[in-house]
Amino acid sequence: MSTLEAALESRILVLDGAMGTMIQAHNLSEGDFRGTRFMDHACDVKGNNDLLSLTQPKIIEDIHVQYLQVGADIIETNTFNSNAISLADYQMEDLAYDLNLAGAQLAKRAVGRVQAEKPGRTCWVAGALGPTNRTASMSPDVNNPAFRAVTFDDLAAAYYDQVRGLVEGGADLLLVETIFDTLNAKAAFYAIAQYSEEVHRQFPIMASVTITDLSGRTLSGQLIEAFWNSISHANLLSVGINCALGAKQMRPYIEELSKVAPVYISCYPNAGLPNAFGGFDETPERMGADLRDFASQGWVNIVGGCCGSTPEHIRAIAGGVKDYAPHKKTHVPRLTRLSGFEPLTIRPEGNFVNIGERTNVTGSPKFSKLILNGNLEEALAVARQQVEGGAQIIDVNMDEGLLDSQKAMVEFLNLIGSEPDIARVPIMIDSSKWSVIEAGLKCIQGKGVVNSISLKEGEDQFLEQARKIRRFGAAVVVMAFDETGQADTLDRKVEICTRAYRLLTEKLNFPPEDIIFDPNILT
């Protein structure tokens, strides 16, 4: 057990408060933001708070120290927007690595100062990865719902550079925060996994979602449990909620999250809801009392503040929770848990699961004709009818010789994502072409199912595809095929499925509950 985990087991840890609120109090000018290094930069940079890690490092380091001095155990790096996608607004994409490196180094320096003043005290630096200013699950163009302003690959590449800078700068853990689109977050986790694999090192990861209003949904439409199912593959240290709401409004969602997620739970709300001028009026005393309530209920392990919070808020929060025991990780039975906008749990006592197969060009002549003719509105109507008729999962297959299957899969899944009455159920991505499956996985924010993989091309390809499926957070259908062909007897079916199961669980630690066998039962 790491020092951080040992601390989380023994007490409630305190996260810092808002960086932006503290920066605003300095009333910095355009020139202050530019410093000497960016004096001649082509566009205005005021408002690019992350840039201050390079141009006003003392201000940023001192803010970190202020939060540590009032009781913060974990401080976030000043890197919320330090990714190439967000930095494009300031024509500073190439600075992403430098900003993350500097942001982590400043936070570590602040920790060093405070720990030197109080020998024996341990504090941690969380490398902050914000959501970017783009969304992979929604179109910014109301006239073109299939359009996306950013792709999964764009996001993963941007997050990879950010992770590299944060880790090399000394961050102790990584915090994927203010998640308003789960697909963006999945790209961040994908990038972290890729970097971890390359450097042969695992990093503690915190995740924090934003519930945008009292509907209890993210901006991209997911409910709390559906969100958790979507990211549960990411080997997280903790999951929590931050931003958009004050503590009082967050209460039911923190309670729910603490019951469905078997990891540590974090909560760092805004200082109330925004007032008419965009400011925040919640007093430190009120915020401290609300989070003390959460602690008394046994719901939280990490608490802090988001927008509008200050060192005084963090002091009150630290004082409010210090006498309460931390949340004990919830035991969650190992069941197949999928999601679209809403969760789907497959239970032993349940009946069979209905999978809508009419959105399959190889199985539905009507759907195939609609897709080939480009009649996507009516094709969506087929999917909608499936869900309205009781389908709990919809299977999407675009394997038709006259189609660009990969393009068709991406376009149709993007369209489904814009239809809440369809997207509420999980997606089964069905193809005999790996490139189509992988492209589809990059389009769905929920936890879907891949249909299918097999041992037909040997163990190496089987394991590589399964490894990628796991990294995308999907379940998988395994066909009873091996190198010699399709299983045609009971003994062969058992032999192949047993072999596949052992490979997946023993070599990849693939969750057994996410393995679905298709033993070729022919009628």
C-alpha positions as CSV (number, residue, x, y, z in Angstrom):
1,M,0.0,0.0,0.0
2,S,1.4,3.4,-1.0
3,T,1.7,6.3,1.5
4,L,-1.2,8.0,-0.2
5,E,-3.5,5.0,0.1
6,A,-2.5,4.5,3.7
7,A,-3.5,8.1,4.4
8,L,-6.8,7.6,2.6
9,E,-7.5,4.6,4.7
10,S,-6.9,6.5,7.9
11,R,-8.5,9.9,7.4
12,I,-10.3,12.2,5.0
13,L,-7.8,14.1,2.9
14,V,-8.2,17.7,1.9
15,L,-7.8,19.0,-1.7
16,D,-7.0,22.6,-2.5
17,G,-9.4,25.3,-3.8
18,A,-9.8,27.4,-6.9
19,M,-6.7,28.6,-8.7
20,G,-8.5,31.0,-11.0
21,T,-10.2,32.8,-8.1
22,M,-6.9,33.4,-6.5
23,I,-5.3,34.6,-9.8
24,Q,-8.2,37.0,-10.4
25,A,-7.4,38.7,-7.1
26,H,-4.1,39.8,-8.4
27,N,-5.7,41.9,-11.2
28,L,-3.0,41.0,-13.7
29,S,-2.6,42.9,-16.9
30,E,-2.0,41.6,-20.5
31,G,1.6,42.5,-19.9
32,D,1.8,40.5,-16.7
33,F,0.5,37.5,-18.5
34,R,3.0,37.9,-21.4
35,G,6.1,38.5,-19.3
36,T,9.2,39.0,-21.3
37,R,9.2,35.7,-23.0
38,F,5.9,36.3,-24.8
39,M,6.1,40.1,-25.2
40,D,5.7,39.8,-29.0
41,H,3.2,36.9,-29.1
42,A,0.8,37.3,-32.0
43,C,-2.5,37.4,-30.0
44,D,-3.8,38.4,-26.6
45,V,-3.0,36.0,-23.8
46,K,-4.7,37.5,-20.8
47,G,-7.0,34.8,-19.3
48,N,-4.6,32.0,-20.1
49,N,-4.0,31.3,-16.4
50,D,-1.8,28.3,-17.1
51,L,0.7,30.5,-18.9
52,L,1.5,32.2,-15.5
53,S,3.4,29.1,-14.5
54,L,6.0,30.4,-17.0
55,T,5.6,34.1,-16.8
56,Q,4.6,34.6,-13.1
57,P,5.8,31.5,-11.3
58,K,6.1,33.1,-7.9
59,I,2.4,34.0,-7.9
60,I,1.4,30.4,-8.7
61,E,3.8,28.9,-6.2
62,D,2.6,31.2,-3.5
63,I,-1.0,30.3,-4.2
64,H,-0.1,26.6,-3.8
65,V,1.7,27.4,-0.5
66,Q,-1.4,29.3,0.8
67,Y,-3.6,26.3,0.3
68,L,-1.1,23.9,1.9
69,Q,-0.7,26.2,4.9
70,V,-4.5,26.1,5.7
71,G,-4.6,22.3,5.6
72,A,-4.6,21.0,2.0
73,D,-3.0,17.6,1.7
74,I,-3.2,17.5,-2.1
75,I,-2.7,20.5,-4.4
76,E,-3.5,20.6,-8.1
77,T,-1.1,21.8,-10.7
78,N,-2.0,25.0,-12.6
79,T,-2.5,23.0,-15.8
80,F,-6.3,22.7,-16.3
81,N,-6.0,24.0,-19.9
82,S,-2.5,23.0,-20.6
83,N,-3.3,20.8,-23.6
84,A,-2.8,21.5,-27.3
85,I,-6.5,21.6,-28.0
86,S,-7.4,24.3,-25.4
87,L,-4.1,26.2,-26.0
88,A,-5.0,26.7,-29.7
89,D,-7.3,29.6,-28.5
90,Y,-4.0,31.4,-27.7
91,Q,-2.0,30.0,-30.6
92,M,0.2,28.3,-28.0
93,E,-0.3,24.6,-28.8
94,D,3.4,24.0,-28.8
95,L,3.7,25.0,-25.2
96,A,1.7,22.1,-23.8
97,Y,4.6,20.0,-22.5
98,D,6.5,23.1,-21.1
99,L,3.4,24.3,-19.2
100,N,2.8,20.9,-17.6
101,L,6.4,20.4,-16.7
102,A,6.6,23.8,-15.1
103,G,3.2,23.5,-13.4
104,A,4.2,20.2,-11.7
105,Q,7.6,21.6,-10.8
106,L,6.1,24.7,-9.1
107,A,3.6,22.6,-7.1
108,K,6.4,20.2,-6.0
109,R,8.5,23.2,-4.9
110,A,5.6,24.5,-2.9
111,V,5.1,21.1,-1.2
112,G,8.8,21.1,-0.5
113,R,8.7,24.5,1.2
114,V,5.7,23.5,3.5
115,Q,7.1,20.1,4.3
116,A,10.4,21.7,5.3
117,E,8.5,24.0,7.7
118,K,6.7,21.0,9.2
119,P,8.9,17.9,9.2
120,G,6.9,14.7,9.1
121,R,4.0,16.2,7.1
122,T,3.3,14.6,3.8
123,C,1.5,16.4,0.9
124,W,0.9,15.3,-2.7
125,V,0.8,17.0,-6.1
126,A,-2.1,16.1,-8.4
127,G,-1.4,16.7,-12.1
128,A,-4.6,18.4,-13.3
129,L,-6.0,17.4,-16.7
130,G,-9.1,19.4,-17.7
131,P,-11.8,18.4,-20.1
132,T,-10.5,20.6,-23.0
133,N,-12.8,23.1,-24.7
134,R,-14.1,20.5,-27.2
135,T,-16.5,17.6,-26.9
136,A,-16.1,14.3,-28.7
137,S,-19.6,13.1,-28.0
138,M,-21.6,16.1,-29.3
139,S,-21.7,18.2,-32.4
140,P,-21.3,22.0,-32.2
141,D,-23.3,22.3,-35.4
142,V,-27.1,21.8,-34.8
143,N,-27.4,21.3,-38.6
144,N,-24.9,18.4,-38.7
145,P,-25.3,16.2,-35.6
146,A,-22.8,13.7,-36.9
147,F,-20.0,16.3,-37.0
148,R,-17.4,16.4,-34.3
149,A,-15.0,19.3,-33.7
150,V,-12.5,16.9,-32.1
151,T,-11.7,13.2,-32.4
152,F,-10.7,10.6,-29.9
153,D,-7.3,10.5,-31.4
154,D,-6.9,14.3,-31.2
155,L,-7.7,14.1,-27.5
156,A,-5.5,11.1,-26.7
157,A,-2.5,12.8,-28.4
158,A,-3.1,16.0,-26.5
159,Y,-3.5,14.2,-23.2
160,Y,-0.4,12.1,-23.8
161,D,1.8,15.2,-24.0
162,Q,0.1,16.6,-20.9
163,V,0.7,13.4,-18.9
164,R,4.3,13.3,-20.0
165,G,5.0,16.8,-18.8
166,L,3.2,16.3,-15.5
167,V,5.0,13.1,-14.7
168,E,8.4,14.4,-15.7
169,G,7.7,17.5,-13.6
170,G,7.1,15.4,-10.5
171,A,3.4,15.0,-10.1
172,D,2.5,12.2,-7.6
173,L,-0.9,11.4,-9.1
174,L,-3.0,12.4,-12.1
175,L,-6.4,14.0,-11.8
176,V,-8.8,13.9,-14.8
177,E,-11.3,16.5,-13.7
178,T,-14.4,18.5,-14.6
179,I,-15.5,15.7,-16.9
180,F,-18.5,16.9,-18.9
181,D,-18.1,14.4,-21.7
182,T,-17.1,10.9,-20.7
183,L,-15.6,10.2,-24.2
184,N,-13.1,12.9,-23.6
185,A,-12.2,11.3,-20.2
186,K,-11.9,7.9,-21.8
187,A,-9.3,9.5,-24.2
188,A,-7.4,10.8,-21.2
189,F,-7.4,7.4,-19.5
190,Y,-6.3,5.8,-22.8
191,A,-3.4,8.3,-23.0
192,I,-2.4,7.6,-19.4
193,A,-2.5,3.8,-20.1
194,Q,-0.3,4.3,-23.2
195,Y,2.2,6.4,-21.3
196,S,2.3,4.0,-18.4
197,E,2.9,1.1,-20.6
198,E,5.8,2.9,-22.3
199,V,7.6,3.9,-19.1
200,H,6.7,0.7,-17.2
201,R,5.1,2.6,-14.3
202,Q,1.6,2.9,-12.9
203,F,0.2,6.2,-11.7
204,P,-2.6,6.8,-9.1
205,I,-5.5,8.3,-11.0
206,M,-8.3,10.4,-9.7
207,A,-11.4,11.1,-11.8
208,S,-14.0,13.8,-11.2
209,V,-17.2,14.3,-13.1
210,T,-19.3,17.4,-13.4
211,I,-23.1,17.1,-13.0
212,T,-24.3,20.1,-14.9
213,D,-27.7,20.6,-13.3
214,L,-30.3,19.1,-11.1
215,S,-31.2,16.5,-13.8
216,G,-28.3,14.5,-12.4
217,R,-26.7,14.2,-15.8
218,T,-23.4,15.2,-17.4
219,L,-23.4,17.7,-20.2
220,S,-23.1,14.7,-22.6
221,G,-26.2,13.1,-21.1
222,Q,-25.0,10.3,-18.7
223,L,-26.4,9.5,-15.3
224,I,-23.9,8.9,-12.4
225,E,-24.0,5.1,-12.5
226,A,-23.7,5.1,-16.3
227,F,-20.7,7.4,-16.0
228,W,-19.1,5.1,-13.5
229,N,-19.7,2.0,-15.7
230,S,-18.0,3.8,-18.6
231,I,-14.8,4.6,-16.7
232,S,-14.6,1.6,-14.3
233,H,-11.9,0.0,-16.5
234,A,-9.4,2.8,-15.7
235,N,-7.9,1.4,-12.5
236,L,-8.8,4.5,-10.6
237,L,-7.6,5.5,-7.1
238,S,-10.8,7.6,-6.7
239,V,-13.8,9.0,-8.4
240,G,-15.8,12.1,-7.5
241,I,-17.8,15.1,-8.5
242,N,-16.6,18.7,-8.9
243,C,-17.7,22.1,-10.4
244,A,-21.1,23.4,-11.7
245,L,-22.9,22.8,-8.4
246,G,-22.5,23.9,-4.8
247,A,-22.2,21.2,-2.1
248,K,-25.9,21.3,-1.2
249,Q,-26.9,20.5,-4.8
250,M,-24.3,17.8,-5.1
251,R,-25.5,15.9,-2.1
252,P,-27.7,13.2,-3.8
253,Y,-25.2,12.5,-6.5
254,I,-22.3,12.1,-4.1
255,E,-24.4,9.7,-2.0
256,E,-25.2,7.7,-5.2
257,L,-21.6,7.6,-6.4
258,S,-20.4,6.4,-3.0
259,K,-22.8,3.4,-3.3
260,V,-21.9,2.3,-6.9
261,A,-18.2,2.9,-7.1
262,P,-15.8,0.5,-5.3
263,V,-13.0,3.1,-5.0
264,Y,-12.2,6.2,-2.9
265,I,-14.7,9.1,-3.3
266,S,-13.9,12.7,-3.8
267,C,-16.0,15.9,-3.7
268,Y,-14.9,19.4,-4.4
269,P,-17.9,21.7,-5.1
270,N,-18.1,25.3,-6.2
271,A,-18.6,27.9,-3.5
272,G,-22.4,27.7,-4.1
273,L,-24.1,28.5,-7.4
274,P,-23.0,31.5,-9.4
275,N,-24.7,34.8,-8.6
276,A,-26.0,37.3,-11.2
277,F,-22.5,38.6,-11.8
278,G,-20.9,35.2,-12.2
279,G,-19.3,35.3,-8.7
280,F,-19.8,32.8,-5.9
281,D,-21.2,33.8,-2.5
282,E,-21.1,30.6,-0.4
283,T,-19.2,31.4,2.9
284,P,-16.4,29.2,4.2
285,E,-18.5,28.4,7.2
286,R,-21.5,27.2,5.1
287,M,-19.3,25.2,2.7
288,G,-17.4,23.6,5.6
289,A,-20.7,22.6,7.2
290,D,-22.0,21.0,4.1
291,L,-18.9,18.9,3.5
292,R,-18.9,18.0,7.2
293,D,-22.4,16.6,6.6
294,F,-21.0,14.4,3.7
295,A,-18.2,13.2,6.0
296,S,-20.6,12.4,8.8
297,Q,-22.6,10.2,6.4
298,G,-19.4,8.3,5.5
299,W,-19.5,9.2,1.8
300,V,-16.1,10.9,1.2
301,N,-12.4,10.3,1.3
302,I,-11.2,13.5,-0.4
303,V,-12.8,17.0,-0.1
304,G,-11.9,20.4,-1.3
305,G,-13.2,23.4,-3.3
306,C,-13.7,24.3,-6.9
307,C,-14.8,27.6,-8.5
308,G,-15.0,30.5,-6.0
309,S,-13.3,28.7,-3.2
310,T,-10.3,30.3,-1.4
311,P,-7.9,29.3,1.3
312,E,-10.4,30.3,3.9
313,H,-12.9,27.9,2.4
314,I,-10.3,25.1,2.5
315,R,-9.4,26.0,6.1
316,A,-13.1,25.6,7.1
317,I,-13.5,22.4,5.1
318,A,-10.4,20.9,6.7
319,G,-11.7,21.8,10.1
320,G,-15.1,20.5,9.4
321,V,-14.1,16.9,8.3
322,K,-11.1,16.3,10.6
323,D,-13.0,14.4,13.2
324,Y,-14.8,12.0,10.8
325,A,-13.7,8.6,9.5
326,P,-13.2,8.2,5.8
327,H,-15.6,6.4,3.5
328,K,-15.0,2.7,3.4
329,K,-14.9,1.4,-0.2
330,T,-18.2,0.0,-1.2
331,H,-18.3,-3.7,-2.1
332,V,-20.0,-4.0,-5.5
333,P,-20.9,-7.5,-6.8
334,R,-19.0,-8.5,-10.0
335,L,-21.7,-8.3,-12.7
336,T,-21.7,-7.3,-16.3
337,R,-22.3,-3.5,-16.1
338,L,-22.8,-1.6,-19.4
339,S,-24.0,1.8,-20.2
340,G,-25.3,4.3,-22.7
341,F,-26.7,7.4,-21.2
342,E,-28.2,5.1,-18.6
343,P,-26.7,2.0,-16.9
344,L,-27.5,-1.6,-17.7
345,T,-26.7,-4.4,-15.2
346,I,-27.0,-8.0,-16.3
347,R,-28.0,-10.0,-13.2
348,P,-28.1,-13.8,-12.7
349,E,-31.8,-13.6,-11.6
350,G,-32.7,-11.5,-14.7
351,N,-34.3,-12.8,-17.9
352,F,-32.5,-12.9,-21.2
353,V,-31.1,-9.6,-22.6
354,N,-32.8,-8.2,-25.7
355,I,-30.3,-7.1,-28.3
356,G,-31.7,-5.1,-31.2
357,E,-30.3,-6.6,-34.4
358,R,-32.1,-4.6,-37.0
359,T,-29.4,-1.9,-37.2
360,N,-27.3,-4.5,-38.9
361,V,-26.8,-4.2,-42.7
362,T,-26.0,-8.0,-43.0
363,G,-29.2,-9.0,-41.2
364,S,-31.8,-6.4,-42.2
365,P,-32.4,-5.8,-45.9
366,K,-34.5,-2.7,-45.0
367,F,-31.7,-1.1,-42.8
368,S,-29.1,-2.0,-45.4
369,K,-31.1,-0.3,-48.2
370,L,-31.5,2.8,-46.0
371,I,-27.8,3.0,-45.3
372,L,-26.7,2.4,-48.9
373,N,-29.1,5.1,-50.0
374,G,-27.8,7.6,-47.4
375,N,-31.2,7.8,-45.7
376,L,-29.8,8.2,-42.2
377,E,-32.9,9.7,-40.7
378,E,-35.0,6.6,-41.4
379,A,-32.1,4.4,-40.4
380,L,-32.1,6.2,-37.0
381,A,-35.8,5.6,-36.8
382,V,-35.1,1.8,-37.0
383,A,-32.7,2.1,-34.1
384,R,-35.3,4.1,-32.2
385,Q,-38.0,1.5,-32.8
386,Q,-35.7,-1.2,-31.5
387,V,-35.2,0.7,-28.2
388,E,-38.9,1.6,-27.9
389,G,-39.7,-2.1,-28.6
390,G,-37.6,-3.2,-25.6
391,A,-34.0,-3.6,-26.9
392,Q,-31.6,-3.2,-24.0
393,I,-28.6,-3.1,-26.3
394,I,-28.5,-2.2,-30.0
395,D,-26.1,-4.0,-32.4
396,V,-24.7,-1.8,-35.1
397,N,-23.1,-3.5,-38.1
398,M,-21.9,-1.8,-41.3
399,D,-20.1,-4.8,-43.0
400,E,-21.4,-4.4,-46.6
401,G,-19.2,-4.7,-49.7
402,L,-20.5,-1.5,-51.2
403,L,-20.0,0.6,-48.1
404,D,-17.0,2.3,-46.6
405,S,-17.7,0.4,-43.4
406,Q,-15.5,2.4,-41.1
407,K,-16.9,5.8,-42.3
408,A,-20.5,4.5,-42.1
409,M,-19.9,3.1,-38.5
410,V,-18.5,6.4,-37.3
411,E,-21.2,8.5,-38.9
412,F,-24.1,6.4,-37.6
413,L,-22.7,6.1,-34.0
414,N,-22.2,9.9,-34.0
415,L,-25.8,10.3,-35.0
416,I,-27.0,7.9,-32.3
417,G,-25.0,9.9,-29.8
418,S,-27.2,13.0,-30.6
419,E,-30.5,11.0,-30.0
420,P,-31.0,10.6,-26.2
421,D,-33.9,8.2,-26.7
422,I,-31.6,5.8,-28.6
423,A,-28.3,6.6,-26.9
424,R,-29.7,5.7,-23.5
425,V,-28.9,2.0,-24.1
426,P,-25.4,0.5,-24.6
427,I,-24.1,-0.1,-28.1
428,M,-22.8,-3.4,-29.5
429,I,-20.2,-2.6,-32.2
430,D,-20.4,-5.5,-34.6
431,S,-17.9,-6.1,-37.4
432,S,-15.6,-8.7,-38.8
433,K,-13.1,-5.9,-39.5
434,W,-10.9,-4.8,-36.6
435,S,-10.4,-1.3,-38.1
436,V,-14.2,-0.8,-38.0
437,I,-14.4,-2.0,-34.4
438,E,-11.6,0.3,-33.2
439,A,-13.2,3.3,-35.0
440,G,-16.5,2.5,-33.4
441,L,-15.0,2.3,-29.9
442,K,-13.6,5.8,-30.4
443,C,-17.2,7.1,-30.8
444,I,-19.1,5.8,-27.8
445,Q,-18.9,7.4,-24.4
446,G,-20.7,4.6,-22.7
447,K,-19.5,1.1,-21.9
448,G,-20.4,-1.0,-25.0
449,V,-19.7,-4.5,-26.3
450,V,-17.5,-5.6,-29.1
451,N,-18.9,-8.3,-31.3
452,S,-16.6,-10.0,-31.8
453,I,-13.0,-11.4,-31.6
454,S,-11.8,-15.0,-31.8
455,L,-8.7,-17.2,-31.9
456,K,-9.0,-17.6,-35.7
457,E,-5.8,-15.7,-36.4
458,G,-3.9,-17.0,-33.4
459,E,-3.2,-16.0,-29.8
460,D,-1.1,-13.0,-30.5
461,Q,-3.7,-11.1,-32.5
462,F,-6.5,-12.3,-30.1
463,L,-4.7,-10.9,-27.1
464,E,-3.7,-7.6,-28.8
465,Q,-7.3,-6.9,-29.8
466,A,-8.6,-7.8,-26.4
467,R,-6.0,-5.6,-24.7
468,K,-7.2,-2.6,-26.8
469,I,-10.8,-3.4,-26.1
470,R,-10.1,-3.3,-22.4
471,R,-8.2,0.0,-22.8
472,F,-11.4,1.4,-24.4
473,G,-13.4,0.1,-21.5
474,A,-15.7,-2.3,-23.4
475,A,-17.0,-5.8,-22.9
476,V,-16.3,-8.4,-25.6
477,V,-18.1,-11.3,-27.4
478,V,-15.7,-14.2,-28.1
479,M,-16.6,-16.5,-30.9
480,A,-15.9,-20.2,-30.7
481,F,-13.4,-20.2,-33.6
482,D,-9.7,-21.1,-33.4
483,E,-6.8,-21.6,-35.9
484,T,-8.4,-24.7,-37.3
485,G,-11.9,-23.2,-37.8
486,Q,-15.3,-23.0,-36.3
487,A,-16.2,-25.2,-33.4
488,D,-18.7,-27.8,-34.6
489,T,-19.0,-30.2,-31.7
490,L,-19.7,-29.7,-28.0
491,D,-16.2,-30.7,-27.0
492,R,-14.7,-28.2,-29.5
493,K,-16.9,-25.4,-28.3
494,V,-15.9,-26.1,-24.6
495,E,-12.2,-26.4,-25.6
496,I,-12.0,-23.1,-27.5
497,C,-14.1,-21.1,-25.0
498,T,-12.1,-22.4,-22.1
499,R,-8.8,-21.6,-23.8
500,A,-10.0,-18.1,-24.7
501,Y,-11.2,-17.5,-21.1
502,R,-7.9,-18.5,-19.6
503,L,-5.9,-16.4,-22.0
504,L,-8.1,-13.3,-21.3
505,T,-8.2,-13.7,-17.5
506,E,-4.7,-15.0,-16.9
507,K,-2.7,-13.0,-19.4
508,L,-4.7,-9.7,-19.5
509,N,-6.6,-9.8,-16.3
510,F,-9.7,-9.2,-18.4
511,P,-12.7,-9.1,-16.1
512,P,-14.7,-12.4,-16.4
513,E,-17.9,-10.5,-16.1
514,D,-17.1,-8.6,-19.3
515,I,-16.5,-11.8,-21.4
516,I,-19.5,-13.0,-23.4
517,F,-19.2,-16.3,-25.3
518,D,-20.9,-17.0,-28.7
519,P,-20.5,-20.8,-29.0
520,N,-22.1,-20.9,-32.5
521,I,-25.5,-22.4,-31.6
522,L,-26.9,-22.9,-35.0
523,T,-30.6,-23.5,-35.5
